Structure formats: C-alpha cells, structure tokens
Amino acid sequence: MKMVKSLLLGTAAGLIAVSGAQAADLPVKAKAVEYVKICSLYGAGFYYMPGTDTCIKLGGYLRADAILGGAGDYNFQQGANAGSNNRLTNYYTGRARFDFNVDTRTATEYGVVRTYADLIFSWDSQTVTGSNPSAFSTGSASLGLYHAFIQFAGFTFGRTVSIFDAPWQSYPAGGPDTIPGGSNHVNGVNQVAYTADFGQGITGSLALQDETTANNGQSNLWNVSSGTAAQFVTGVYGANDWGGTRTPDIIGQVRVDQAWGLAQISVAAHELHTAYYGATEPTGHPSDKWGWAVQGALSIKNIPTGAGDSINLQAVYTDGATRYNFQSLFPQSFFMFSGSGAGAYQSTGFAGLSDGVFGVGTGIDTVKTWGLRGGYTHNWSPNWASAIYGGYAQLKYGTAGKALICGNFAAIALAGATCNPDFNFAVIGVNTAWTPVKGLTFTADVSYSHLDQKYSGTIASPGIATAAKPAAVYELKDQNSVSMLLRAQRNF
C-alpha cells in the first residue's frame, strides 16, 4: 500500500511538472489588431493611418485617349509633324495615363498640416521627323509631378497650380490644352504662397513663383541678332536669350467664392532678365525690364437652364508676360501648312511668341497681348452633360521689336510680301460626356482652331527638313485645324 501511494504521488508530481513546462511555452497574448478607422474630419475617402492621428486619402484616375487630327494629346495641328500636313503627319494619336495622388492631413494646435502629391505616368503615340525617318523621335513613356506641396497656417510650400490661374485652368468647359485667353499651370509651378481667409468666402493670396519650373518654362525672349531664315519659317525669330533667374514672379489674387459661383482678380509682375548681346560678357546686355499681367475670372453656378449648369468666363491683358495669356501648354513657336491657290508650292502660316525682343545695342521691347476665354456646361441628366467653349487672343509686337524681326524677314521675302509678326488665335469647340456609373466617364470633344497671321504675299523658304518641306515658294496664309478627342476615364 505504501508503495502504491508513493507511485501515485510521483506520477502527480510529474504531471504537474510537464504542465508547468507547457504553460511556460505558451505565447504572450497578442495586442488587439488596429483596424483602419474612417476619418470624417476632411470629407469622404480619408482614413486614419494606423497608430497615428494623421488622416490619409489615396486617389487618382486612369485615362485612355484617342485623338483624331491634332498634335499629341489634344493640341492643334502644328509643328513637326502635325503641322506639316503630309505623309509624316499622324492621322491619329493616343495616350494611356495613370494618375496617383496622396493627400495627408493632421490637426495641430496651429491648424491643419497638409501634404499633397500628384504623380502622372503616361504613354503617348510617337511622332516622326525628317524626310526619310529611320526612328521615332518623340512620344512614348513619360513621368510627371504635377503637385508636391506642404500647407500650414495659410502657407503653401512646393509645387502646385498658380494663384494667378482661374480654378478651371484653361478648360472653361473642357476642350483642348491650347485654348488661349488666360493662364494655365495645370502641370504645376514651384512657389511659396500665403492665403488669408477673411470669411464669407473672401480670400486674398500672395505668392512668389518660379515661372521657369512651369511646363515649358517662360515664353521666348528673342535676341534677333542671331536669327536665320531656316528658323524664321518655323516661327523662331532669334535666340531665346534668357539669363539666369534673379527675381521670382510676384503674384497677387483676391477671390470671392460663394454658393452662386466665384469672382477673382489676379495680377502678376514678371522680370525680364537677358543674357548677353553676344556669346561673351564684353558684348554687353540690355537693362532688365519688368513685365506684368492682370486677369479677371467669373463663374456662375446653378443657372436656370438646369441643375449643375455653369458658365465660366475670364479675360486677361499682358505686357511682357505672354505666358499668362498664351499659357503653359500653348506652343511658343509653331508652323502650319496647307494648300495654296496662288501658284505657290503650298501655303504656310507661322507664329513666334515672346515676352520681349532686343538686338545688339538695343533695349528690350515688350510684347503685348490680350485674350478672352469662356465655356458653358449643361447637364441633360445626372448621366449626360454637354458643353460649348471658346477662346480668342491677340499678340502684338512693339514698333522697335517688329522692326528688328522684319529686318530678318527681308532675307526670305519676295516682291509684294509684307512683314507683320502680330497674330490672332481662336479656338471654339463642343463636347458631350456620358457617365453611366459613378466615376466612369466617356467623352467626345471636337475643336476648331484658327491662326489669323498678319504676314502676306509669298516667301522663298529654305525648307524645313524635319517636316520634309523643300526649299520653294510658299504663300503666307491663315491656317486652320480640326481635332477630335475620344476619352474614357475612371476616377477613384
């Protein structure tokens, strides 16, 4: 009996020991999973980043474009080789684009700290140049950074649209990228800005912006002393002779934004700082000069024609600041060709845009422009909308600048030809958009563009090799372009 009792006690002690060992091997209890929580402070789509008090929103779009006519992704038919109007011209082009943006916001004792970045990935149709091209010259894959900024206590630091711009940029009711009549920094411009909120939807803003960081930078600053006939017939009137950056553009804006719409006045000061008359310092340079621009914009919402209908209008005047009218996506020199009834080989129209003009020993003669832009959008139903839009702008060179340019024109002018580098440009178009489900839209947009150039007569052109144009007699004539955009876009 004593032996049995000892055996039972030993067995029990062993079991307790094993159980203790197994208990020691059990894992520590895991922390509760931190599920993503909705952040309702800043609107739909925001979530708290796990473990922080920062809210984040991811968004963007995927877009597929097909363009009939035009140049690239919804430009008018100009340059090499849409403007050549020959066998090198693309009858259609296409683009696939993915946009991805990240918006973060954090509430602090000083107000909300916001960061925003918007990245673009595109693949475009390619364009050929030359009379017998063996390779494609432009197009294919590209990357872009349209926005990358920090906002804090009314300040904006980084890259985004300009406070000079109207909220719709250069698209008052859709349309191509090349509607004149106002500024457009849809691709962003580096800046430091401050906005004061006075209540009742009234704000005032000041900014210093680096216009050289906008798409295609500044307009031309022609040094015509180096101009050639080969350049002239492409709309290039000399060397684009900017010096280094000295003073950023100074921008001011006042806006009233309320339920009925908005009204905005913008002003800009733009320094013209050249390099040298020649290739080296001893050749000298003209004195710096300031250009300026002023723009007004008006938007009227929910007009009586239908819920959600709107009218957007703007007008601009510039003196030595051409980009604020013929905006960042408008070509700053271009040519167009078509047929001729004057016995010439073909007809041509070309234009060169500039902030100012100078020659050896002269000062800068600024270029003046004005323009109008507008659009009307009508909603037929929650799923269908149509719009009509247009823009018109005029560019005029000063007396001294015109004389310098026309001195080079003499090298190609034939008897009876007249020189006047001024021009007008107009765009009008219509579109219809169908949104079968939320976030998915199909659009058809047709636009007509017209170059009203002021040259007349005929010229002996040296030809344009990239456009396969031979040296021949060409008639100077107004030119037209018709383009159609077909787009499918999914926003998320």
C-alpha positions, 0 to 999 in steps of 0.5 A, a space after each residue: 500500500 505504501 508503495 502504491 501511494 508513493 507511485 501515485 504521488 510521483 506520477 502527480 508530481 510529474 504531471 504537474 511538472 510537464 504542465 508547468 513546462 507547457 504553460 511556460 511555452 505558451 505565447 504572450 497574448 497578442 495586442 488587439 489588431 488596429 483596424 483602419 478607422 474612417 476619418 470624417 474630419 476632411 470629407 469622404 475617402 480619408 482614413 486614419 493611418 494606423 497608430 497615428 492621428 494623421 488622416 490619409 486619402 489615396 486617389 487618382 484616375 486612369 485615362 485612355 485617349 484617342 485623338 483624331 487630327 491634332 498634335 499629341 494629346 489634344 493640341 492643334 495641328 502644328 509643328 513637326 509633324 502635325 503641322 506639316 500636313 503630309 505623309 509624316 503627319 499622324 492621322 491619329 494619336 493616343 495616350 494611356 495615363 495613370 494618375 496617383 495622388 496622396 493627400 495627408 492631413 493632421 490637426 495641430 494646435 496651429 491648424 491643419 498640416 497638409 501634404 499633397 502629391 500628384 504623380 502622372 505616368 503616361 504613354 503617348 503615340 510617337 511622332 516622326 521627323 525628317 524626310 526619310 525617318 529611320 526612328 521615332 523621335 518623340 512620344 512614348 513613356 513619360 513621368 510627371 509631378 504635377 503637385 508636391 506641396 506642404 500647407 500650414 497656417 495659410 502657407 503653401 510650400 512646393 509645387 502646385 497650380 498658380 494663384 494667378 490661374 482661374 480654378 478651371 485652368 484653361 478648360 472653361 468647359 473642357 476642350 483642348 490644352 491650347 485654348 488661349 485667353 488666360 493662364 494655365 499651370 495645370 502641370 504645376 509651378 514651384 512657389 511659396 504662397 500665403 492665403 488669408 481667409 477673411 470669411 464669407 468666402 473672401 480670400 486674398 493670396 500672395 505668392 512668389 513663383 518660379 515661372 521657369 519650373 512651369 511646363 515649358 518654362 517662360 515664353 521666348 525672349 528673342 535676341 534677333 541678332 542671331 536669327 536665320 531664315 531656316 528658323 524664321 519659317 518655323 516661327 523662331 525669330 532669334 535666340 531665346 536669350 534668357 539669363 539666369 533667374 534673379 527675381 521670382 514672379 510676384 503674384 497677387 489674387 483676391 477671390 470671392 467664392 460663394 454658393 452662386 459661383 466665384 469672382 477673382 482678380 489676379 495680377 502678376 509682375 514678371 522680370 525680364 532678365 537677358 543674357 548677353 548681346 553676344 556669346 561673351 560678357 564684353 558684348 554687353 546686355 540690355 537693362 532688365 525690364 519688368 513685365 506684368 499681367 492682370 486677369 479677371 475670372 467669373 463663374 456662375 453656378 446653378 443657372 436656370 437652364 438646369 441643375 449643375 449648369 455653369 458658365 465660366 468666363 475670364 479675360 486677361 491683358 499682358 505686357 511682357 508676360 505672354 505666358 499668362 495669356 498664351 499659357 503653359 501648354 500653348 506652343 511658343 513657336 509653331 508652323 502650319 501648312 496647307 494648300 495654296 491657290 496662288 501658284 505657290 508650292 503650298 501655303 504656310 502660316 507661322 507664329 513666334 511668341 515672346 515676352 520681349 525682343 532686343 538686338 545688339 545695342 538695343 533695349 528690350 521691347 515688350 510684347 503685348 497681348 490680350 485674350 478672352 476665354 469662356 465655356 458653358 456646361 449643361 447637364 441633360 441628366 445626372 448621366 449626360 452633360 454637354 458643353 460649348 467653349 471658346 477662346 480668342 487672343 491677340 499678340 502684338 509686337 512693339 514698333 522697335 521689336 517688329 522692326 528688328 524681326 522684319 529686318 530678318 524677314 527681308 532675307 526670305 521675302 519676295 516682291 509684294 510680301 509684307 512683314 507683320 509678326 502680330 497674330 490672332 488665335 481662336 479656338 471654339 469647340 463642343 463636347 458631350 460626356 456620358 457617365 453611366 456609373 459613378 466615376 466612369 466617364 466617356 467623352 467626345 470633344 471636337 475643336 476648331 482652331 484658327 491662326 489669323 497671321 498678319 504676314 502676306 504675299 509669298 516667301 522663298 523658304 529654305 525648307 524645313 527638313 524635319 517636316 520634309 518641306 523643300 526649299 520653294 515658294 510658299 504663300 503666307 496664309 491663315 491656317 486652320 485645324 480640326 481635332 477630335 478627342 475620344 476619352 474614357 476615364 475612371 476616377 477613384 
